[in-house]
């Protein structure tokens, strides 16, 4: 099922972001969810790191994408190389997402660079963090 499910947690949830609007027009919201890991303030956007052993979670929304043409557009937005490169800032990986209706495997854009100089967002919710900062 992961082939068409995407978990979004940052700028793709923001009102006024043209890529968020693009995605909203081409997807169906499934519901809220979270995964074990860490969320960081990278500057003007967040970066999530998946860690199944983490006590903290990253919060967001699961959407279903029916049009395969959406993926290359989102990959470009997240600056993922057409041929994945280990030096890319983000990587798209399948992660187990916990939702109210059960666990789902979803694609997630995960931060791929060092996070030691970035602010940890302890509640895992980027939109509430941005609203208060």
CNS distance restraints for C-alpha pairs under 8 A (distance, minus, plus):
assign (resid   1 and name CA) (resid   5 and name CA) 6.87 0.50 0.50
assign (resid   1 and name CA) (resid 104 and name CA) 7.97 0.50 0.50
assign (resid   1 and name CA) (resid 105 and name CA) 6.88 0.50 0.50
assign (resid   1 and name CA) (resid 106 and name CA) 7.76 0.50 0.50
assign (resid   2 and name CA) (resid   6 and name CA) 7.56 0.50 0.50
assign (resid   2 and name CA) (resid  94 and name CA) 6.98 0.50 0.50
assign (resid   2 and name CA) (resid 104 and name CA) 7.56 0.50 0.50
assign (resid   2 and name CA) (resid 105 and name CA) 5.05 0.50 0.50
assign (resid   2 and name CA) (resid 106 and name CA) 4.63 0.50 0.50
assign (resid   2 and name CA) (resid 107 and name CA) 6.25 0.50 0.50
assign (resid   3 and name CA) (resid 106 and name CA) 7.52 0.50 0.50
assign (resid   3 and name CA) (resid 107 and name CA) 7.47 0.50 0.50
assign (resid   4 and name CA) (resid  64 and name CA) 5.58 0.50 0.50
assign (resid   4 and name CA) (resid  65 and name CA) 5.09 0.50 0.50
assign (resid   4 and name CA) (resid  66 and name CA) 6.40 0.50 0.50
assign (resid   4 and name CA) (resid 106 and name CA) 7.75 0.50 0.50
assign (resid   4 and name CA) (resid 107 and name CA) 7.97 0.50 0.50
assign (resid   5 and name CA) (resid  62 and name CA) 6.67 0.50 0.50
assign (resid   5 and name CA) (resid  63 and name CA) 5.72 0.50 0.50
assign (resid   5 and name CA) (resid  64 and name CA) 4.59 0.50 0.50
assign (resid   5 and name CA) (resid  65 and name CA) 6.20 0.50 0.50
assign (resid   5 and name CA) (resid 105 and name CA) 7.50 0.50 0.50
assign (resid   5 and name CA) (resid 106 and name CA) 4.92 0.50 0.50
assign (resid   5 and name CA) (resid 107 and name CA) 6.11 0.50 0.50
assign (resid   6 and name CA) (resid  62 and name CA) 5.62 0.50 0.50
assign (resid   6 and name CA) (resid  63 and name CA) 5.34 0.50 0.50
assign (resid   6 and name CA) (resid  64 and name CA) 6.35 0.50 0.50
assign (resid   6 and name CA) (resid  65 and name CA) 7.34 0.50 0.50
assign (resid   6 and name CA) (resid 106 and name CA) 5.15 0.50 0.50
assign (resid   6 and name CA) (resid 107 and name CA) 4.71 0.50 0.50
assign (resid   6 and name CA) (resid 108 and name CA) 6.02 0.50 0.50
assign (resid   7 and name CA) (resid  33 and name CA) 7.96 0.50 0.50
assign (resid   7 and name CA) (resid  60 and name CA) 6.61 0.50 0.50
assign (resid   7 and name CA) (resid  61 and name CA) 5.53 0.50 0.50
assign (resid   7 and name CA) (resid  62 and name CA) 4.42 0.50 0.50
assign (resid   7 and name CA) (resid  63 and name CA) 6.40 0.50 0.50
assign (resid   7 and name CA) (resid  97 and name CA) 7.77 0.50 0.50
assign (resid   7 and name CA) (resid 106 and name CA) 5.94 0.50 0.50
assign (resid   7 and name CA) (resid 107 and name CA) 6.10 0.50 0.50
assign (resid   7 and name CA) (resid 108 and name CA) 5.28 0.50 0.50
assign (resid   7 and name CA) (resid 109 and name CA) 8.00 0.50 0.50
assign (resid   8 and name CA) (resid  12 and name CA) 6.25 0.50 0.50
assign (resid   8 and name CA) (resid  13 and name CA) 6.76 0.50 0.50
assign (resid   8 and name CA) (resid  60 and name CA) 5.51 0.50 0.50
assign (resid   8 and name CA) (resid  61 and name CA) 5.35 0.50 0.50
assign (resid   8 and name CA) (resid  62 and name CA) 6.41 0.50 0.50
assign (resid   8 and name CA) (resid  63 and name CA) 7.68 0.50 0.50
assign (resid   8 and name CA) (resid 108 and name CA) 6.83 0.50 0.50
assign (resid   8 and name CA) (resid 109 and name CA) 7.78 0.50 0.50
assign (resid   9 and name CA) (resid  13 and name CA) 6.59 0.50 0.50
assign (resid   9 and name CA) (resid  58 and name CA) 7.36 0.50 0.50
assign (resid   9 and name CA) (resid  59 and name CA) 6.17 0.50 0.50
assign (resid   9 and name CA) (resid  60 and name CA) 4.23 0.50 0.50
assign (resid   9 and name CA) (resid  61 and name CA) 6.48 0.50 0.50
assign (resid   9 and name CA) (resid 125 and name CA) 7.46 0.50 0.50
assign (resid   9 and name CA) (resid 126 and name CA) 6.74 0.50 0.50
assign (resid  10 and name CA) (resid  14 and name CA) 7.03 0.50 0.50
assign (resid  10 and name CA) (resid  45 and name CA) 6.69 0.50 0.50
assign (resid  10 and name CA) (resid  46 and name CA) 5.91 0.50 0.50
assign (resid  10 and name CA) (resid  60 and name CA) 7.62 0.50 0.50
assign (resid  10 and name CA) (resid 126 and name CA) 5.79 0.50 0.50
assign (resid  10 and name CA) (resid 127 and name CA) 6.83 0.50 0.50
assign (resid  11 and name CA) (resid  17 and name CA) 6.99 0.50 0.50
assign (resid  11 and name CA) (resid  20 and name CA) 6.97 0.50 0.50
assign (resid  11 and name CA) (resid  45 and name CA) 6.28 0.50 0.50
assign (resid  11 and name CA) (resid  46 and name CA) 7.59 0.50 0.50
assign (resid  12 and name CA) (resid  17 and name CA) 7.06 0.50 0.50
assign (resid  12 and name CA) (resid  19 and name CA) 6.43 0.50 0.50
assign (resid  12 and name CA) (resid  20 and name CA) 4.25 0.50 0.50
assign (resid  12 and name CA) (resid  21 and name CA) 8.00 0.50 0.50
assign (resid  12 and name CA) (resid  23 and name CA) 7.53 0.50 0.50
assign (resid  13 and name CA) (resid  20 and name CA) 5.87 0.50 0.50
assign (resid  13 and name CA) (resid 127 and name CA) 7.88 0.50 0.50
assign (resid  14 and name CA) (resid  20 and name CA) 6.38 0.50 0.50
assign (resid  14 and name CA) (resid 127 and name CA) 7.50 0.50 0.50
assign (resid  15 and name CA) (resid  20 and name CA) 7.11 0.50 0.50
assign (resid  15 and name CA) (resid  21 and name CA) 7.48 0.50 0.50
assign (resid  16 and name CA) (resid  20 and name CA) 7.51 0.50 0.50
assign (resid  16 and name CA) (resid  21 and name CA) 7.23 0.50 0.50
assign (resid  17 and name CA) (resid  21 and name CA) 6.30 0.50 0.50
assign (resid  18 and name CA) (resid  22 and name CA) 6.08 0.50 0.50
assign (resid  19 and name CA) (resid  23 and name CA) 6.07 0.50 0.50
assign (resid  19 and name CA) (resid  74 and name CA) 7.59 0.50 0.50
assign (resid  19 and name CA) (resid  77 and name CA) 7.50 0.50 0.50
assign (resid  20 and name CA) (resid  24 and name CA) 6.04 0.50 0.50
assign (resid  21 and name CA) (resid  25 and name CA) 6.23 0.50 0.50
assign (resid  22 and name CA) (resid  26 and name CA) 6.52 0.50 0.50
assign (resid  23 and name CA) (resid  27 and name CA) 5.96 0.50 0.50
assign (resid  23 and name CA) (resid  70 and name CA) 7.47 0.50 0.50
assign (resid  24 and name CA) (resid  28 and name CA) 7.28 0.50 0.50
assign (resid  26 and name CA) (resid  65 and name CA) 6.48 0.50 0.50
assign (resid  26 and name CA) (resid  66 and name CA) 7.38 0.50 0.50
assign (resid  26 and name CA) (resid  67 and name CA) 7.11 0.50 0.50
assign (resid  26 and name CA) (resid  70 and name CA) 7.52 0.50 0.50
assign (resid  27 and name CA) (resid  63 and name CA) 6.07 0.50 0.50
assign (resid  27 and name CA) (resid  64 and name CA) 5.36 0.50 0.50
assign (resid  27 and name CA) (resid  65 and name CA) 4.63 0.50 0.50
assign (resid  27 and name CA) (resid  66 and name CA) 6.72 0.50 0.50
assign (resid  28 and name CA) (resid  63 and name CA) 5.40 0.50 0.50
assign (resid  28 and name CA) (resid  64 and name CA) 5.15 0.50 0.50
assign (resid  28 and name CA) (resid  65 and name CA) 6.77 0.50 0.50
assign (resid  29 and name CA) (resid  61 and name CA) 7.38 0.50 0.50
assign (resid  29 and name CA) (resid  62 and name CA) 6.26 0.50 0.50
assign (resid  29 and name CA) (resid  63 and name CA) 4.42 0.50 0.50
assign (resid  29 and name CA) (resid  64 and name CA) 6.46 0.50 0.50
assign (resid  30 and name CA) (resid  61 and name CA) 7.43 0.50 0.50
assign (resid  30 and name CA) (resid  62 and name CA) 5.35 0.50 0.50
assign (resid  30 and name CA) (resid  63 and name CA) 5.17 0.50 0.50
assign (resid  30 and name CA) (resid  64 and name CA) 6.66 0.50 0.50
assign (resid  31 and name CA) (resid  61 and name CA) 5.65 0.50 0.50
assign (resid  31 and name CA) (resid  62 and name CA) 5.45 0.50 0.50
assign (resid  31 and name CA) (resid  63 and name CA) 7.23 0.50 0.50
assign (resid  31 and name CA) (resid  99 and name CA) 7.21 0.50 0.50
assign (resid  32 and name CA) (resid  59 and name CA) 7.57 0.50 0.50
assign (resid  32 and name CA) (resid  60 and name CA) 5.80 0.50 0.50
assign (resid  32 and name CA) (resid  61 and name CA) 4.36 0.50 0.50
assign (resid  32 and name CA) (resid  62 and name CA) 6.09 0.50 0.50
assign (resid  32 and name CA) (resid  99 and name CA) 6.17 0.50 0.50
assign (resid  32 and name CA) (resid 100 and name CA) 7.57 0.50 0.50
assign (resid  33 and name CA) (resid  59 and name CA) 5.97 0.50 0.50
assign (resid  33 and name CA) (resid  60 and name CA) 5.57 0.50 0.50
assign (resid  33 and name CA) (resid  61 and name CA) 5.64 0.50 0.50
assign (resid  33 and name CA) (resid  62 and name CA) 6.61 0.50 0.50
assign (resid  33 and name CA) (resid  97 and name CA) 6.08 0.50 0.50
assign (resid  33 and name CA) (resid  98 and name CA) 5.36 0.50 0.50
assign (resid  33 and name CA) (resid  99 and name CA) 4.43 0.50 0.50
assign (resid  33 and name CA) (resid 100 and name CA) 7.29 0.50 0.50
assign (resid  34 and name CA) (resid  57 and name CA) 6.10 0.50 0.50
assign (resid  34 and name CA) (resid  58 and name CA) 5.29 0.50 0.50
assign (resid  34 and name CA) (resid  59 and name CA) 4.39 0.50 0.50
assign (resid  34 and name CA) (resid  60 and name CA) 6.03 0.50 0.50
assign (resid  34 and name CA) (resid  61 and name CA) 7.89 0.50 0.50
assign (resid  34 and name CA) (resid  97 and name CA) 5.55 0.50 0.50
assign (resid  34 and name CA) (resid  98 and name CA) 5.37 0.50 0.50
assign (resid  34 and name CA) (resid  99 and name CA) 6.81 0.50 0.50
assign (resid  35 and name CA) (resid  50 and name CA) 7.33 0.50 0.50
assign (resid  35 and name CA) (resid  52 and name CA) 7.95 0.50 0.50
assign (resid  35 and name CA) (resid  57 and name CA) 5.33 0.50 0.50
assign (resid  35 and name CA) (resid  58 and name CA) 5.43 0.50 0.50
assign (resid  35 and name CA) (resid  59 and name CA) 6.94 0.50 0.50
assign (resid  35 and name CA) (resid  95 and name CA) 7.59 0.50 0.50
assign (resid  35 and name CA) (resid  96 and name CA) 6.71 0.50 0.50
assign (resid  35 and name CA) (resid  97 and name CA) 5.11 0.50 0.50
assign (resid  35 and name CA) (resid  98 and name CA) 6.13 0.50 0.50
assign (resid  36 and name CA) (resid  50 and name CA) 6.20 0.50 0.50
assign (resid  36 and name CA) (resid  51 and name CA) 5.71 0.50 0.50
assign (resid  36 and name CA) (resid  52 and name CA) 5.29 0.50 0.50
assign (resid  36 and name CA) (resid  53 and name CA) 7.10 0.50 0.50
assign (resid  36 and name CA) (resid  54 and name CA) 5.55 0.50 0.50
assign (resid  36 and name CA) (resid  55 and name CA) 6.79 0.50 0.50
assign (resid  36 and name CA) (resid  56 and name CA) 5.93 0.50 0.50
assign (resid  36 and name CA) (resid  57 and name CA) 4.37 0.50 0.50
assign (resid  36 and name CA) (resid  58 and name CA) 6.36 0.50 0.50
assign (resid  37 and name CA) (resid  48 and name CA) 7.05 0.50 0.50
assign (resid  37 and name CA) (resid  49 and name CA) 5.45 0.50 0.50
assign (resid  37 and name CA) (resid  50 and name CA) 4.37 0.50 0.50
assign (resid  37 and name CA) (resid  51 and name CA) 4.49 0.50 0.50
assign (resid  37 and name CA) (resid  52 and name CA) 6.58 0.50 0.50
assign (resid  37 and name CA) (resid  53 and name CA) 7.74 0.50 0.50
assign (resid  37 and name CA) (resid  54 and name CA) 5.32 0.50 0.50
assign (resid  37 and name CA) (resid  55 and name CA) 7.44 0.50 0.50
assign (resid  37 and name CA) (resid  56 and name CA) 5.75 0.50 0.50
assign (resid  37 and name CA) (resid  57 and name CA) 5.04 0.50 0.50
assign (resid  37 and name CA) (resid  58 and name CA) 5.98 0.50 0.50
assign (resid  38 and name CA) (resid  48 and name CA) 5.67 0.50 0.50
assign (resid  38 and name CA) (resid  49 and name CA) 5.15 0.50 0.50
assign (resid  38 and name CA) (resid  50 and name CA) 6.63 0.50 0.50
assign (resid  38 and name CA) (resid  51 and name CA) 7.36 0.50 0.50
assign (resid  38 and name CA) (resid  54 and name CA) 7.48 0.50 0.50
assign (resid  38 and name CA) (resid  56 and name CA) 6.24 0.50 0.50
assign (resid  38 and name CA) (resid  57 and name CA) 6.20 0.50 0.50
assign (resid  38 and name CA) (resid  58 and name CA) 6.16 0.50 0.50
assign (resid  38 and name CA) (resid 120 and name CA) 7.16 0.50 0.50
assign (resid  38 and name CA) (resid 121 and name CA) 7.51 0.50 0.50
assign (resid  38 and name CA) (resid 122 and name CA) 7.74 0.50 0.50
assign (resid  38 and name CA) (resid 124 and name CA) 6.94 0.50 0.50
assign (resid  39 and name CA) (resid  46 and name CA) 6.76 0.50 0.50
assign (resid  39 and name CA) (resid  47 and name CA) 5.77 0.50 0.50
assign (resid  39 and name CA) (resid  48 and name CA) 4.48 0.50 0.50
assign (resid  39 and name CA) (resid  49 and name CA) 6.43 0.50 0.50
assign (resid  39 and name CA) (resid  57 and name CA) 7.74 0.50 0.50
assign (resid  39 and name CA) (resid  58 and name CA) 5.94 0.50 0.50
assign (resid  39 and name CA) (resid 120 and name CA) 5.95 0.50 0.50
assign (resid  39 and name CA) (resid 121 and name CA) 5.35 0.50 0.50
assign (resid  39 and name CA) (resid 122 and name CA) 7.28 0.50 0.50
assign (resid  39 and name CA) (resid 124 and name CA) 5.55 0.50 0.50
assign (resid  39 and name CA) (resid 125 and name CA) 7.91 0.50 0.50
assign (resid  39 and name CA) (resid 126 and name CA) 7.76 0.50 0.50
assign (resid  40 and name CA) (resid  46 and name CA) 5.48 0.50 0.50
assign (resid  40 and name CA) (resid  47 and name CA) 5.17 0.50 0.50
assign (resid  40 and name CA) (resid  48 and name CA) 6.31 0.50 0.50
assign (resid  40 and name CA) (resid 115 and name CA) 7.28 0.50 0.50
assign (resid  40 and name CA) (resid 118 and name CA) 6.07 0.50 0.50
assign (resid  40 and name CA) (resid 119 and name CA) 5.43 0.50 0.50
assign (resid  40 and name CA) (resid 120 and name CA) 4.50 0.50 0.50
assign (resid  40 and name CA) (resid 121 and name CA) 5.35 0.50 0.50
assign (resid  41 and name CA) (resid  45 and name CA) 6.32 0.50 0.50
assign (resid  41 and name CA) (resid  46 and name CA) 4.72 0.50 0.50
assign (resid  41 and name CA) (resid  47 and name CA) 6.53 0.50 0.50
assign (resid  41 and name CA) (resid 118 and name CA) 5.96 0.50 0.50
assign (resid  41 and name CA) (resid 119 and name CA) 5.24 0.50 0.50
assign (resid  41 and name CA) (resid 120 and name CA) 6.50 0.50 0.50
assign (resid  41 and name CA) (resid 121 and name CA) 6.69 0.50 0.50
assign (resid  42 and name CA) (resid  46 and name CA) 5.21 0.50 0.50
assign (resid  42 and name CA) (resid  47 and name CA) 6.15 0.50 0.50
assign (resid  42 and name CA) (resid 118 and name CA) 5.87 0.50 0.50
assign (resid  42 and name CA) (resid 119 and name CA) 7.37 0.50 0.50
assign (resid  46 and name CA) (resid 126 and name CA) 6.82 0.50 0.50
assign (resid  47 and name CA) (resid 110 and name CA) 6.48 0.50 0.50
assign (resid  47 and name CA) (resid 111 and name CA) 4.79 0.50 0.50
assign (resid  48 and name CA) (resid  58 and name CA) 6.99 0.50 0.50
assign (resid  48 and name CA) (resid 109 and name CA) 7.68 0.50 0.50
assign (resid  48 and name CA) (resid 110 and name CA) 5.19 0.50 0.50
assign (resid  48 and name CA) (resid 111 and name CA) 5.31 0.50 0.50
assign (resid  49 and name CA) (resid 110 and name CA) 5.70 0.50 0.50
assign (resid  49 and name CA) (resid 111 and name CA) 5.78 0.50 0.50
assign (resid  49 and name CA) (resid 112 and name CA) 7.73 0.50 0.50
assign (resid  50 and name CA) (resid  95 and name CA) 7.74 0.50 0.50
assign (resid  50 and name CA) (resid 110 and name CA) 7.12 0.50 0.50
assign (resid  56 and name CA) (resid 122 and name CA) 7.12 0.50 0.50
assign (resid  56 and name CA) (resid 123 and name CA) 7.49 0.50 0.50
assign (resid  56 and name CA) (resid 124 and name CA) 7.19 0.50 0.50
assign (resid  57 and name CA) (resid 123 and name CA) 7.36 0.50 0.50
assign (resid  57 and name CA) (resid 124 and name CA) 5.54 0.50 0.50
assign (resid  58 and name CA) (resid 123 and name CA) 7.72 0.50 0.50
assign (resid  58 and name CA) (resid 124 and name CA) 4.32 0.50 0.50
assign (resid  58 and name CA) (resid 125 and name CA) 6.54 0.50 0.50
assign (resid  59 and name CA) (resid 124 and name CA) 5.38 0.50 0.50
assign (resid  59 and name CA) (resid 125 and name CA) 5.27 0.50 0.50
assign (resid  59 and name CA) (resid 126 and name CA) 7.83 0.50 0.50
assign (resid  60 and name CA) (resid 125 and name CA) 7.14 0.50 0.50
assign (resid  62 and name CA) (resid 106 and name CA) 7.62 0.50 0.50
assign (resid  65 and name CA) (resid  70 and name CA) 7.44 0.50 0.50
assign (resid  69 and name CA) (resid  73 and name CA) 7.10 0.50 0.50
assign (resid  70 and name CA) (resid  74 and name CA) 6.31 0.50 0.50
assign (resid  71 and name CA) (resid  75 and name CA) 6.01 0.50 0.50
assign (resid  72 and name CA) (resid  76 and name CA) 6.09 0.50 0.50
assign (resid  73 and name CA) (resid  77 and name CA) 6.32 0.50 0.50
assign (resid  74 and name CA) (resid  78 and name CA) 6.16 0.50 0.50
assign (resid  75 and name CA) (resid  79 and name CA) 6.00 0.50 0.50
assign (resid  75 and name CA) (resid  80 and name CA) 5.14 0.50 0.50
assign (resid  75 and name CA) (resid  81 and name CA) 7.60 0.50 0.50
assign (resid  76 and name CA) (resid  80 and name CA) 5.84 0.50 0.50
assign (resid  76 and name CA) (resid  81 and name CA) 7.46 0.50 0.50
assign (resid  78 and name CA) (resid  89 and name CA) 7.94 0.50 0.50
assign (resid  78 and name CA) (resid  90 and name CA) 6.40 0.50 0.50
assign (resid  78 and name CA) (resid 109 and name CA) 7.50 0.50 0.50
assign (resid  79 and name CA) (resid  88 and name CA) 7.05 0.50 0.50
assign (resid  79 and name CA) (resid  89 and name CA) 7.09 0.50 0.50
assign (resid  79 and name CA) (resid  90 and name CA) 6.99 0.50 0.50
assign (resid  80 and name CA) (resid  84 and name CA) 6.52 0.50 0.50
assign (resid  80 and name CA) (resid  85 and name CA) 7.64 0.50 0.50
assign (resid  80 and name CA) (resid  88 and name CA) 5.91 0.50 0.50
assign (resid  80 and name CA) (resid  89 and name CA) 7.38 0.50 0.50
assign (resid  80 and name CA) (resid  90 and name CA) 6.24 0.50 0.50
assign (resid  80 and name CA) (resid  91 and name CA) 6.57 0.50 0.50
assign (resid  81 and name CA) (resid  85 and name CA) 6.16 0.50 0.50
assign (resid  81 and name CA) (resid  88 and name CA) 6.89 0.50 0.50
assign (resid  84 and name CA) (resid  88 and name CA) 7.44 0.50 0.50
assign (resid  84 and name CA) (resid  91 and name CA) 7.65 0.50 0.50
assign (resid  86 and name CA) (resid 112 and name CA) 7.92 0.50 0.50
assign (resid  87 and name CA) (resid 112 and name CA) 7.65 0.50 0.50
assign (resid  87 and name CA) (resid 113 and name CA) 7.80 0.50 0.50
assign (resid  88 and name CA) (resid 112 and name CA) 6.77 0.50 0.50
assign (resid  88 and name CA) (resid 113 and name CA) 7.90 0.50 0.50
assign (resid  89 and name CA) (resid 111 and name CA) 6.06 0.50 0.50
assign (resid  89 and name CA) (resid 112 and name CA) 5.09 0.50 0.50
assign (resid  89 and name CA) (resid 113 and name CA) 5.68 0.50 0.50
assign (resid  90 and name CA) (resid 109 and name CA) 6.03 0.50 0.50
assign (resid  90 and name CA) (resid 110 and name CA) 5.37 0.50 0.50
assign (resid  90 and name CA) (resid 111 and name CA) 4.64 0.50 0.50
assign (resid  90 and name CA) (resid 112 and name CA) 5.00 0.50 0.50
assign (resid  90 and name CA) (resid 113 and name CA) 7.64 0.50 0.50
assign (resid  91 and name CA) (resid 109 and name CA) 5.59 0.50 0.50
assign (resid  91 and name CA) (resid 110 and name CA) 5.36 0.50 0.50
assign (resid  91 and name CA) (resid 111 and name CA) 6.62 0.50 0.50
assign (resid  91 and name CA) (resid 112 and name CA) 6.29 0.50 0.50
assign (resid  92 and name CA) (resid 107 and name CA) 6.28 0.50 0.50
assign (resid  92 and name CA) (resid 108 and name CA) 5.47 0.50 0.50
assign (resid  92 and name CA) (resid 109 and name CA) 4.48 0.50 0.50
assign (resid  92 and name CA) (resid 110 and name CA) 6.15 0.50 0.50
assign (resid  93 and name CA) (resid 107 and name CA) 5.37 0.50 0.50
assign (resid  93 and name CA) (resid 108 and name CA) 5.49 0.50 0.50
assign (resid  93 and name CA) (resid 109 and name CA) 6.58 0.50 0.50
assign (resid  93 and name CA) (resid 110 and name CA) 7.10 0.50 0.50
assign (resid  94 and name CA) (resid 105 and name CA) 6.21 0.50 0.50
assign (resid  94 and name CA) (resid 106 and name CA) 5.27 0.50 0.50
assign (resid  94 and name CA) (resid 107 and name CA) 4.41 0.50 0.50
assign (resid  94 and name CA) (resid 108 and name CA) 6.15 0.50 0.50
assign (resid  95 and name CA) (resid 105 and name CA) 5.57 0.50 0.50
assign (resid  95 and name CA) (resid 106 and name CA) 5.53 0.50 0.50
assign (resid  95 and name CA) (resid 107 and name CA) 6.26 0.50 0.50
assign (resid  95 and name CA) (resid 108 and name CA) 6.53 0.50 0.50
assign (resid  96 and name CA) (resid 103 and name CA) 6.41 0.50 0.50
assign (resid  96 and name CA) (resid 104 and name CA) 5.62 0.50 0.50
assign (resid  96 and name CA) (resid 105 and name CA) 4.52 0.50 0.50
assign (resid  96 and name CA) (resid 106 and name CA) 6.40 0.50 0.50
assign (resid  97 and name CA) (resid 103 and name CA) 5.45 0.50 0.50
assign (resid  97 and name CA) (resid 104 and name CA) 5.13 0.50 0.50
assign (resid  97 and name CA) (resid 105 and name CA) 5.99 0.50 0.50
assign (resid  97 and name CA) (resid 106 and name CA) 6.62 0.50 0.50
assign (resid  98 and name CA) (resid 102 and name CA) 6.07 0.50 0.50
assign (resid  98 and name CA) (resid 103 and name CA) 4.50 0.50 0.50
assign (resid  98 and name CA) (resid 104 and name CA) 6.54 0.50 0.50
assign (resid  99 and name CA) (resid 103 and name CA) 5.76 0.50 0.50
assign (resid  99 and name CA) (resid 104 and name CA) 7.34 0.50 0.50
assign (resid 121 and name CA) (resid 125 and name CA) 7.22 0.50 0.50
assign (resid 121 and name CA) (resid 126 and name CA) 7.29 0.50 0.50
assign (resid 121 and name CA) (resid 129 and name CA) 7.15 0.50 0.50
assign (resid 125 and name CA) (resid 129 and name CA) 6.21 0.50 0.50
assign (resid 126 and name CA) (resid 130 and name CA) 6.08 0.50 0.50
assign (resid 127 and name CA) (resid 131 and name CA) 6.16 0.50 0.50
assign (resid 128 and name CA) (resid 132 and name CA) 6.36 0.50 0.50
assign (resid 129 and name CA) (resid 133 and name CA) 6.22 0.50 0.50
